């Protein structure tokens, strides 16, 4: 029995040493890669993103020769860009010898695409076409993918970043179109950076120089998101202000200064008002016709027609004309998409909520079921399943303190940000419309969650193998 035990012990020792040897070899490779980590990131970005990006640019050629889009605001972007090319004025339509604000033709449309296309027309002195619109959406998504992946890489979540680069083109570039929705995945990606940066600074996951650079990128991302889609800008603003408020309270309790927060907070507010600044600058520099319509989205319109996104007893449908007809019944002479128009819609929405609260709640629950049953990405499980797994993963690792044990604090930050993004877009789906076209940015979060899950498993395996390496060293010393 003693001889058998000794043989078994030697066998276990050899097996343990083999596992430890493999672990050491992997660790040595990773240590060597650390000094070349950004070169590795660049190679991965080129390898996995460049090809799909070129394909997306080529696919945009299918709009060549097409003069008009089915999406009416897109046609206004083209007219505005031509006005910018000829007269140097942005967000305007040229009529004879006068400039008319684009909002008079494109009601309730965010100004981001029109502004960027106008700047491009002025810089290139070329006529903007639908091909350029499609390529703009592709560029926005490519930039959003690479910048977000680079930020996650800078945090030290290297596996998560590479997973995003490898699978990202599926979510970011598999769709192509000339409506604004196709570029909003990139806008949402850029909007994620600022609040994550502020938390990462507190956790010490970024050097002061890197943190300042990421704050600048995040503020630019917030401004761009606000220009492209007001709801996404509002999401970023709300989360960022919540983070700033939490940090301010925590510092005051510790008797520390708020100097950097007092600088960042006004910049955040200024960036979130980028659409207003663009319009004010235009009106200050050029003699414009008076505008009667609001330049950006208004939540009252979306909330009201959102009650018609599913069959209901209120007699509503998710159509702009439904809102216009409802307002005309109250005030026949009101100008559509004017401040007074949206004020009346607020009244109508709150009246519907007060008169039929049970029906409104049923509508919202029905839309919640639709969005939670959607898989968002074609090969992903239903969103409800993803949320159950991701929330359970986050809670278990947090309660058991495993983020610290596997040295993956940044994983908690990245996974938490992804869950917040999903929650915000679920709220948008419930209040507005549950269509995948509006919920596509959730695809970003799904890929990030997958990356965090894989990296946490990897780091857990490395942590479990650490004792084996210690045993190997001790046995060699014996």
Backbone torsions as a table, in degrees:
resi	resn	phi	psi	omega
1	UNK	NA	-38.6	-179.4
2	UNK	-66.0	-40.3	179.9
3	UNK	-65.7	-40.4	178.2
4	UNK	-63.4	-42.2	179.1
5	UNK	-62.8	-39.7	-179.6
6	UNK	-65.7	-41.3	178.4
7	UNK	-63.3	-44.4	178.3
8	UNK	-62.0	-39.2	179.4
9	UNK	-64.2	-41.7	178.0
10	UNK	-64.6	-37.6	178.7
11	UNK	-64.6	-44.3	178.6
12	UNK	-63.5	-37.5	-179.2
13	UNK	-65.1	-42.7	179.2
14	UNK	-63.3	-40.9	178.8
15	UNK	-63.7	-42.7	179.6
16	UNK	-62.7	-40.8	-179.3
17	UNK	-67.1	-34.9	177.5
18	UNK	-64.5	-46.0	177.5
19	UNK	-60.1	-43.0	-179.2
20	UNK	-65.5	-35.8	178.3
21	UNK	-64.3	-42.2	176.5
22	UNK	-62.0	-43.5	179.5
23	UNK	-61.3	-42.3	179.3
24	UNK	-63.9	-40.2	-179.8
25	UNK	-63.4	-44.0	178.6
26	UNK	-63.0	-43.2	-179.8
27	UNK	-63.4	-38.7	178.8
28	UNK	-63.5	-39.7	178.3
29	UNK	-63.2	-44.8	-179.8
30	UNK	-64.4	-38.7	178.7
31	UNK	-63.0	-38.3	178.3
32	UNK	-68.0	-36.0	-179.5
33	UNK	-71.1	-23.1	-177.9
34	UNK	-59.3	-37.7	-179.4
35	UNK	-73.2	-14.4	-179.9
36	UNK	-118.1	23.8	-168.6
37	UNK	-62.2	-40.9	-178.5
38	UNK	-73.2	-27.8	172.8
39	UNK	-67.0	-37.6	177.0
40	UNK	-64.3	-42.8	178.5
41	UNK	-60.9	-43.8	-179.3
42	UNK	-62.8	-42.2	179.2
43	UNK	-62.5	-43.2	179.2
44	UNK	-65.0	-40.7	179.3
45	UNK	-62.0	-44.8	179.6
46	UNK	-67.1	-43.4	-175.6
47	UNK	-64.1	-44.7	-170.9
48	UNK	-100.1	-18.6	-175.8
49	UNK	-107.6	-34.6	-174.1
50	UNK	-60.1	-45.3	-179.1
51	UNK	-60.5	-54.4	177.0
52	UNK	-60.0	-32.3	178.6
53	UNK	-65.3	-44.5	177.9
54	UNK	-62.7	-41.6	178.5
55	UNK	-61.3	-42.1	179.2
56	UNK	-62.8	-40.6	179.0
57	UNK	-65.1	-38.5	178.1
58	UNK	-69.6	-38.4	179.6
59	UNK	-62.6	-27.9	-179.6
60	UNK	-64.1	-19.1	-179.4
61	UNK	-65.6	-14.7	179.7
62	UNK	-65.9	-15.1	176.7
63	UNK	-89.1	-2.6	178.6
64	UNK	-62.9	134.5	-179.4
65	UNK	86.3	-8.9	176.5
66	UNK	-90.3	118.7	-173.4
67	UNK	-81.2	-34.3	-173.9
68	UNK	-132.8	153.5	178.3
69	UNK	-102.4	154.4	173.4
70	UNK	-69.0	-22.1	178.3
71	UNK	-86.9	106.3	-171.3
72	UNK	-56.6	-44.5	179.8
73	UNK	-57.6	-30.2	179.1
74	UNK	-61.4	-39.4	178.1
75	UNK	-63.6	-33.2	176.7
76	UNK	-69.9	-32.8	176.2
77	UNK	-60.8	-43.1	-178.7
78	UNK	-63.9	-42.5	177.8
79	UNK	-65.1	-39.8	179.1
80	UNK	-66.3	-39.6	178.8
81	UNK	-64.6	-38.1	178.2
82	UNK	-67.8	-35.9	176.1
83	UNK	-64.7	-40.0	177.9
84	UNK	-65.1	-39.4	-179.8
85	UNK	-65.1	-40.6	-175.6
86	UNK	-81.7	-40.3	-171.7
87	UNK	-116.1	-8.5	178.4
88	UNK	76.0	17.7	-179.6
89	UNK	-111.7	134.1	-176.3
90	UNK	-100.3	158.8	177.7
91	UNK	53.6	44.4	-179.5
92	UNK	-145.4	157.9	173.5
93	UNK	-113.8	128.2	-178.8
94	UNK	-84.0	122.1	175.8
95	UNK	-126.3	107.0	-178.2
96	UNK	54.6	-113.1	-177.1
97	UNK	-108.9	23.0	-179.1
98	UNK	-134.1	157.1	179.3
99	UNK	-109.0	125.3	-179.8
100	UNK	-111.3	129.7	178.6
101	UNK	-55.3	140.0	-178.7
102	UNK	-61.8	-25.7	179.8
103	UNK	-63.4	-18.9	178.7
104	UNK	-75.1	-17.2	180.0
105	UNK	-112.2	-29.9	-177.4
106	UNK	-117.8	88.0	-170.4
107	UNK	-73.9	132.1	174.4
108	UNK	64.5	24.3	-177.8
109	UNK	-100.6	136.7	177.6
110	UNK	-67.8	146.0	-170.4
111	UNK	-87.0	-2.5	-170.9
112	UNK	-58.4	-53.0	-177.8
113	UNK	-62.2	-45.1	-179.3
114	UNK	-61.9	-39.8	-179.2
115	UNK	-66.0	-47.2	-178.6
116	UNK	-64.6	-43.5	179.2
117	UNK	-64.9	-36.1	176.8
118	UNK	-65.1	-42.3	177.7
119	UNK	-63.0	-40.7	178.8
120	UNK	-64.3	-41.3	179.8
121	UNK	-63.2	-40.6	178.8
122	UNK	-67.6	-40.8	-176.7
123	UNK	-71.2	-37.9	-175.8
124	UNK	-94.9	-14.0	-175.4
125	UNK	52.7	43.3	179.1
126	UNK	-130.3	153.8	179.5
127	UNK	-74.4	128.9	-179.6
128	UNK	-81.8	135.5	179.6
129	UNK	-122.3	177.9	177.7
130	UNK	-64.0	-27.2	175.2
131	UNK	-61.0	-41.9	178.6
132	UNK	-66.0	-36.2	178.5
133	UNK	-63.8	-47.6	178.9
134	UNK	-61.2	-40.8	-179.9
135	UNK	-69.6	-32.2	174.9
136	UNK	-61.4	-45.3	177.2
137	UNK	-60.0	-41.0	178.2
138	UNK	-63.6	-43.2	179.4
139	UNK	-62.0	-43.6	178.7
140	UNK	-58.3	-42.2	-179.0
141	UNK	-71.8	-39.0	178.7
142	UNK	-63.8	-46.3	178.7
143	UNK	-61.8	-44.4	179.0
144	UNK	-60.1	-42.4	179.5
145	UNK	-63.4	-50.9	-175.3
146	UNK	-67.9	-41.5	-178.6
147	UNK	-66.7	-44.7	179.4
148	UNK	-65.1	-43.6	178.0
149	UNK	-62.7	-40.0	177.9
150	UNK	-64.7	-38.7	177.9
151	UNK	-64.9	-44.6	178.2
152	UNK	-63.4	-36.9	176.6
153	UNK	-63.7	-41.2	179.1
154	UNK	-63.8	-29.7	177.3
155	UNK	-69.9	-17.6	-177.9
156	UNK	102.7	1.7	176.8
157	UNK	-88.5	70.8	-169.6
158	UNK	-67.4	-44.4	-179.3
159	UNK	-63.5	-42.6	178.7
160	UNK	-59.8	-42.2	179.8
161	UNK	-63.2	-44.8	-178.7
162	UNK	-66.9	-38.8	176.1
163	UNK	-59.1	-41.5	178.6
164	UNK	-63.9	-40.1	178.8
165	UNK	-68.1	-39.5	-177.0
166	UNK	-69.5	-47.0	-175.4
167	UNK	-95.8	-13.7	-175.3
168	UNK	-54.3	-44.3	-179.0
169	UNK	-55.4	-26.3	177.9
170	UNK	-63.7	-42.5	-178.7
171	UNK	-83.2	-35.5	-171.6
172	UNK	-87.5	-30.7	-169.3
173	UNK	-126.6	6.0	-179.3
174	UNK	-76.5	-19.5	176.4
175	UNK	-104.3	152.4	177.3
176	UNK	-146.7	131.8	-179.9
177	UNK	-166.5	176.2	-176.8
178	UNK	-115.8	11.0	169.8
179	UNK	-89.1	165.8	-176.8
180	UNK	-67.4	-22.1	-171.6
181	UNK	-63.0	-28.3	-174.4
182	UNK	-73.1	-18.5	178.5
183	UNK	-99.1	2.7	-173.4
184	UNK	-80.7	-16.0	175.4
185	UNK	-64.8	-44.4	177.3
186	UNK	-65.7	-38.9	178.6
187	UNK	-62.3	-42.7	178.6
188	UNK	-65.8	-35.5	177.9
189	UNK	-61.9	-45.7	179.7
190	UNK	-67.0	-32.7	-179.5
191	UNK	-69.3	-20.9	-179.1
192	UNK	-73.9	-21.5	-166.9
193	UNK	-71.9	-42.6	-173.5
194	UNK	-61.8	-54.3	179.6
195	UNK	-62.5	-35.2	177.7
196	UNK	-65.7	-37.3	179.2
197	UNK	-63.3	-43.6	-178.8
198	UNK	-62.8	-36.1	177.3
199	UNK	-74.2	-40.5	-179.4
200	UNK	-62.4	-34.6	176.5
201	UNK	-61.9	-40.9	-179.8
202	UNK	-66.4	-36.0	-179.1
203	UNK	-81.4	-7.3	179.8
204	UNK	74.4	24.5	-177.9
205	UNK	-88.8	-2.5	176.6
206	UNK	-131.7	141.0	174.0
207	UNK	-67.4	157.9	179.9
208	UNK	-53.8	-41.7	-179.6
209	UNK	-67.0	-44.7	178.8
210	UNK	-64.3	-39.5	179.5
211	UNK	-62.7	-43.8	179.3
212	UNK	-63.7	-40.3	178.5
213	UNK	-64.1	-41.9	-179.5
214	UNK	-68.8	-34.4	175.6
215	UNK	-62.6	-42.8	178.4
216	UNK	-62.8	-44.3	178.5
217	UNK	-63.1	-41.3	-179.8
218	UNK	-64.2	-39.4	178.3
219	UNK	-66.3	-41.5	175.8
220	UNK	-63.1	-40.7	178.1
221	UNK	-62.4	-39.7	177.0
222	UNK	-62.9	-45.1	179.2
223	UNK	-61.5	-42.6	-180.0
224	UNK	-66.6	-41.6	178.3
225	UNK	-62.5	-41.2	179.0
226	UNK	-64.5	-36.3	179.0
227	UNK	-69.7	-39.8	-174.4
228	UNK	-80.8	-37.5	-178.2
229	UNK	-155.9	108.6	-175.5
230	UNK	-55.1	-44.3	179.5
231	UNK	-58.9	-38.1	178.8
232	UNK	-67.9	-39.8	175.9
233	UNK	-61.5	-40.6	178.8
234	UNK	-66.1	-38.7	176.7
235	UNK	-58.8	-50.1	-179.6
236	UNK	-61.9	-42.7	-179.5
237	UNK	-61.9	-46.2	-177.3
238	UNK	-62.9	-45.4	-179.5
239	UNK	-66.6	-41.4	-179.6
240	UNK	-64.0	-45.0	178.7
241	UNK	-64.8	-34.6	176.6
242	UNK	-64.3	-42.1	178.1
243	UNK	-65.1	-44.5	178.8
244	UNK	-61.6	-43.5	179.1
245	UNK	-61.9	-43.7	178.8
246	UNK	-62.5	-44.0	-180.0
247	UNK	-65.0	-38.7	-179.8
248	UNK	-63.8	-45.1	178.8
249	UNK	-62.1	-43.4	-179.0
250	UNK	-63.4	-40.7	-180.0
251	UNK	-69.6	-40.7	179.2
252	UNK	-62.4	-38.0	177.7
253	UNK	-65.6	-30.8	178.5
254	UNK	-92.5	4.3	178.7
255	UNK	69.6	27.6	-179.1
256	UNK	-102.5	163.9	-175.2
257	UNK	-78.0	158.7	178.9
258	UNK	-114.2	21.1	-169.6
259	UNK	-56.5	-49.0	-177.8
260	UNK	-67.9	-35.3	179.0
261	UNK	-67.4	-33.8	178.7
262	UNK	-70.2	-18.5	174.3
263	UNK	-87.5	-43.7	-175.4
264	UNK	-69.2	-42.8	-175.0
265	UNK	-57.0	-48.5	177.5
266	UNK	-63.3	-36.5	178.1
267	UNK	-63.2	-37.4	178.2
268	UNK	-63.5	-45.1	179.9
269	UNK	-64.9	-39.9	178.4
270	UNK	-64.3	-44.7	-178.8
271	UNK	-63.7	-38.2	-178.6
272	UNK	-67.4	-20.2	179.3
273	UNK	-98.1	22.6	-177.5
274	UNK	-55.0	-40.7	177.7
275	UNK	-59.3	-40.0	179.5
276	UNK	-65.5	-42.1	-179.6
277	UNK	-64.5	-38.8	-179.8
278	UNK	-62.9	-41.8	179.8
279	UNK	-69.8	-42.9	179.3
280	UNK	-62.2	-40.3	179.0
281	UNK	-65.0	-41.4	177.3
282	UNK	-61.1	-47.4	-177.5
283	UNK	-66.6	-29.6	-179.8
284	UNK	-75.9	-32.9	-174.8
285	UNK	-92.6	-21.1	-176.1
286	UNK	-129.8	151.9	177.6
287	UNK	-84.1	102.0	-173.9
288	UNK	-104.0	152.5	169.4
289	UNK	-66.9	144.9	179.1
290	UNK	-60.0	139.5	-179.7
291	UNK	-97.5	132.6	177.4
292	UNK	-103.2	-13.6	-175.0
293	UNK	-109.3	152.3	178.1
294	UNK	-76.1	140.7	-174.7
295	UNK	-75.7	-35.8	-172.9
296	UNK	-108.4	-175.2	174.8
297	UNK	-64.1	162.7	170.7
298	UNK	-136.9	132.3	-171.8
299	UNK	-67.9	-25.9	-179.1
300	UNK	-63.5	-40.1	178.3
301	UNK	-62.9	-47.5	-178.2
302	UNK	-64.7	-42.6	-179.2
303	UNK	-64.9	-39.7	-176.4
304	UNK	-68.6	-52.7	-179.7
305	UNK	-72.2	-19.3	176.0
306	UNK	-61.7	-25.3	176.3
307	UNK	-67.4	-15.3	179.6
308	UNK	-102.5	12.6	-178.4
309	UNK	-71.1	-19.2	174.8
310	UNK	-130.6	159.4	177.6
311	UNK	-53.9	136.7	-173.9
312	UNK	-150.6	166.5	179.2
313	UNK	-92.5	1.9	179.9
314	UNK	-84.4	-9.2	-179.3
315	UNK	75.6	25.2	-177.1
316	UNK	-107.0	154.0	173.5
317	UNK	-134.3	158.1	179.7
318	UNK	-81.8	72.7	-179.3
319	UNK	-139.8	140.4	179.0
320	UNK	-60.1	-36.1	-178.0
321	UNK	-64.1	-29.3	178.1
322	UNK	-63.5	-42.9	178.6
323	UNK	-66.4	-41.5	-179.4
324	UNK	-63.3	-42.6	-179.9
325	UNK	-63.9	-38.8	179.9
326	UNK	-66.0	-39.7	179.7
327	UNK	-69.2	-39.0	-179.3
328	UNK	-63.2	-30.4	176.7
329	UNK	-67.0	-28.9	179.4
330	UNK	-87.1	-44.8	-177.5
331	UNK	-141.6	91.1	-175.0
332	UNK	-59.1	-27.3	-174.3
333	UNK	-95.9	1.8	-176.5
334	UNK	-70.6	144.2	179.2
335	UNK	-79.4	128.9	-179.8
336	UNK	-61.0	139.4	178.6
337	UNK	63.6	20.4	174.4
338	UNK	-89.9	166.2	177.4
339	UNK	-55.1	-39.6	178.9
340	UNK	-66.9	-36.7	177.1
341	UNK	-58.4	-47.6	-178.9
342	UNK	-71.1	-30.6	176.5
343	UNK	-64.1	-41.2	178.4
344	UNK	-65.2	-37.8	179.0
345	UNK	-65.1	-35.1	174.4
346	UNK	-59.9	-44.7	179.7
347	UNK	-61.6	-42.9	-179.9
348	UNK	-65.7	-39.1	-179.9
349	UNK	-65.2	-48.9	-178.9
350	UNK	-65.9	-30.2	176.7
351	UNK	-67.1	-42.3	177.6
352	UNK	-62.4	-39.8	179.3
353	UNK	-66.2	-37.9	-179.1
354	UNK	-76.0	-35.4	-175.8
355	UNK	-80.4	-32.3	-177.5
356	UNK	-138.0	63.2	-176.7
357	UNK	-61.4	-37.1	-179.6
358	UNK	-65.1	-41.5	179.8
359	UNK	-68.3	-39.5	177.8
360	UNK	-62.8	-43.8	179.0
361	UNK	-65.2	-37.0	177.3
362	UNK	-63.5	-41.2	178.0
363	UNK	-59.9	-46.1	-178.7
364	UNK	-66.3	-39.0	178.1
365	UNK	-65.7	-37.4	178.7
366	UNK	-64.4	-42.1	178.6
367	UNK	-68.7	-33.9	176.0
368	UNK	-62.7	-41.5	178.0
369	UNK	-61.5	-42.1	-179.1
370	UNK	-62.1	-49.1	-175.6
371	UNK	-69.5	-35.6	179.4
372	UNK	-72.3	-24.0	177.9
373	UNK	-85.9	-12.8	-178.8
374	UNK	-77.0	142.5	177.2
375	UNK	-91.3	-5.3	177.2
376	UNK	62.0	-63.9	172.9
377	UNK	-96.9	140.2	-169.8
378	UNK	-57.8	-35.9	-176.8
379	UNK	-97.8	8.1	-178.8
380	UNK	-92.0	157.2	173.4
381	UNK	-72.3	169.1	177.0
382	UNK	-55.1	148.4	-175.7
383	UNK	-57.5	-35.8	180.0
384	UNK	-60.6	-41.7	179.4
385	UNK	-65.0	-43.8	178.9
386	UNK	-59.1	-44.3	-179.1
387	UNK	-64.0	-42.8	179.8
388	UNK	-60.0	-47.4	-179.2
389	UNK	-65.5	-45.9	-176.1
390	UNK	-67.1	-44.1	179.5
391	UNK	-64.5	-41.6	178.2
392	UNK	-62.3	-42.9	178.6
393	UNK	-60.9	-46.7	-178.7
394	UNK	-64.2	-45.0	-177.0
395	UNK	-66.4	-45.1	-177.9
396	UNK	-62.9	-47.0	-179.0
397	UNK	-66.9	-30.2	179.5
398	UNK	-76.3	-47.8	-177.4
399	UNK	-64.7	-39.7	-178.0
400	UNK	-85.8	-0.7	179.2
401	UNK	68.4	27.0	-175.7
402	UNK	-77.1	-23.5	176.0
403	UNK	-56.9	-40.9	179.2
404	UNK	-71.4	-42.1	-175.7
405	UNK	-64.7	-33.2	179.1
406	UNK	-98.3	8.4	177.0
407	UNK	56.2	54.6	-176.5
408	UNK	-139.1	47.9	177.1
409	UNK	-56.5	-38.4	-177.8
410	UNK	-64.8	-23.7	176.5
411	UNK	-63.5	-38.1	177.3
412	UNK	-63.6	-40.6	179.2
413	UNK	-64.1	-48.3	-175.9
414	UNK	-68.1	-43.1	179.7
415	UNK	-66.6	-40.3	177.6
416	UNK	-62.1	-41.1	178.9
417	UNK	-64.1	-40.4	179.0
418	UNK	-64.0	-40.7	179.1
419	UNK	-66.6	-38.3	177.0
420	UNK	-64.1	-42.2	178.7
421	UNK	-60.4	-44.8	178.5
422	UNK	-61.1	-44.7	-179.7
423	UNK	-59.9	-40.7	-179.6
424	UNK	-66.5	-40.4	-179.7
425	UNK	-76.6	-25.7	170.6
426	UNK	-65.8	-42.0	176.9
427	UNK	-60.8	-41.5	177.9
428	UNK	-62.8	-41.5	179.7
429	UNK	-63.4	-38.4	-179.3
430	UNK	-70.3	-42.4	-176.5
431	UNK	-81.6	-30.9	-176.7
432	UNK	-110.2	-92.1	-178.7
433	UNK	-142.4	144.0	-175.7
434	UNK	-90.5	6.2	-179.1
435	UNK	-58.3	143.6	178.6
436	UNK	-62.9	-27.2	179.5
437	UNK	-58.2	-36.4	178.6
438	UNK	-85.0	-22.4	-174.5
439	UNK	-99.0	5.6	-175.7
440	UNK	-55.1	-35.9	178.7
441	UNK	-58.9	-16.8	175.2
442	UNK	-61.1	-28.3	178.4
443	UNK	-56.2	-34.0	175.9
444	UNK	-57.3	-50.6	-176.0
445	UNK	-63.4	-35.5	179.8
446	UNK	-62.6	-42.0	179.1
447	UNK	-67.9	-39.5	178.4
448	UNK	-64.9	-41.8	178.1
449	UNK	-61.6	-41.4	177.4
450	UNK	-62.2	-43.7	179.1
451	UNK	-61.2	-43.4	179.2
452	UNK	-64.3	-40.7	179.1
453	UNK	-61.9	-45.8	179.7
454	UNK	-65.9	-41.4	-178.5
455	UNK	-70.1	-36.1	178.0
456	UNK	-66.1	-36.8	175.8
457	UNK	-65.4	-42.1	178.4
458	UNK	-61.6	-48.0	-178.5
459	UNK	-67.3	-34.0	176.8
460	UNK	-64.8	-39.9	177.8
461	UNK	-64.0	-42.1	177.7
462	UNK	-62.4	-41.6	179.3
463	UNK	-65.2	-36.8	179.5
464	UNK	-70.7	-30.1	179.7
465	UNK	-80.2	-13.5	-179.0
466	UNK	-57.5	-45.1	177.7
467	UNK	-60.5	-31.7	178.9
468	UNK	-65.7	-38.0	177.5
469	UNK	-65.6	-37.4	178.4
470	UNK	-64.3	-42.2	178.2
471	UNK	-63.3	-40.2	-179.9
472	UNK	-60.2	-42.7	-179.8
473	UNK	-64.5	-43.0	-178.6
474	UNK	-65.6	-39.3	-179.8
475	UNK	-67.4	-38.5	178.5
476	UNK	-64.6	-37.6	179.3
477	UNK	-68.2	-29.0	177.5
478	UNK	-73.4	NA	NA
